[in-house]
């Protein structure tokens, strides 16, 4: 999707959901509940098997509505939305003092990715860097 620039995506999204009867109020409510759930203490995104259906059930709405809200309000698909939270979690681990004692594989697993390759792909997509580049670019210069 990135190759076509955002315009096509917006157009496709509009067309895709043009038959939807969701009011903006309902969308905002779903968005609010979605964020509260995802950012909650349970950190559901750490479960590598988290599916759109699971989230929809938790929010007591249908999965297409959740998908629509993520698309329209955040410009992500469900997978990217969940991965963004996983990457945030991974970044915290990568920058923590304990990083030196855990492997990238372990970080990938702990942040909810099924495989190291899925982690690398998502990490690069969301940050523009590999995990090692991210650490190198973010690490505090030692004086």
C-alpha positions, 0 to 999 in steps of 0.5 A, spaced: 500 500 500 505 504 501 507 505 493 501 508 491 501 514 496 496 515 501 491 518 496 489 511 493 488 508 500 484 514 502 479 513 496 479 505 497 477 506 504 472 511 503 469 506 497 470 500 502 466 503 507 461 507 503 455 503 505 457 503 512 452 506 517 456 508 523 455 515 525 462 519 527 459 518 534 459 511 534 466 511 531 469 515 536 466 511 541 469 505 538 476 508 537 476 510 545 474 503 547 479 500 542 485 505 545 483 503 552 483 496 551 489 496 547 493 500 552 490 497 558 494 493 563 493 487 560 497 489 554 493 484 549 497 486 543 503 482 547 499 475 545 501 473 538 495 470 536 491 476 538 485 477 532 481 482 530 475 478 532 478 477 539 478 485 539 471 486 536 468 481 541 471 484 547 468 491 545 462 488 543 462 490 536 463 487 530 469 486 527 468 490 520 466 496 525 473 495 529 477 494 522 473 501 519 475 505 525 482 503 525 482 504 518 479 511 518 481 514 524 488 511 524 490 510 517 492 503 519 490 496 518 488 491 524 495 488 523 499 494 523 495 497 528 497 492 533 504 491 531 505 499 532 504 497 539 508 491 539 514 495 536 513 501 542 514 495 547 520 492 543 523 499 543 522 500 551 526 493 551 531 495 546 533 501 550 532 498 557 539 496 561 537 489 561 537 489 553 544 487 553 542 480 557 536 479 552 536 477 545 533 480 539 529 473 538 527 474 545 525 481 545 521 479 538 517 474 542 516 478 548 513 484 544 508 479 541 511 477 534 511 470 532 517 470 529 524 474 528 522 475 521 515 478 522 518 482 528 524 485 523 519 487 518 514 490 522 520 494 526 523 497 519 516 498 517 514 502 523 521 506 525 524 506 518 530 502 522 532 495 524 532 494 531 540 495 531 540 501 527 534 504 532 539 502 538 545 505 535 541 512 533 537 512 540 543 510 545 545 516 549 552 518 547 557 516 553 561 522 555 
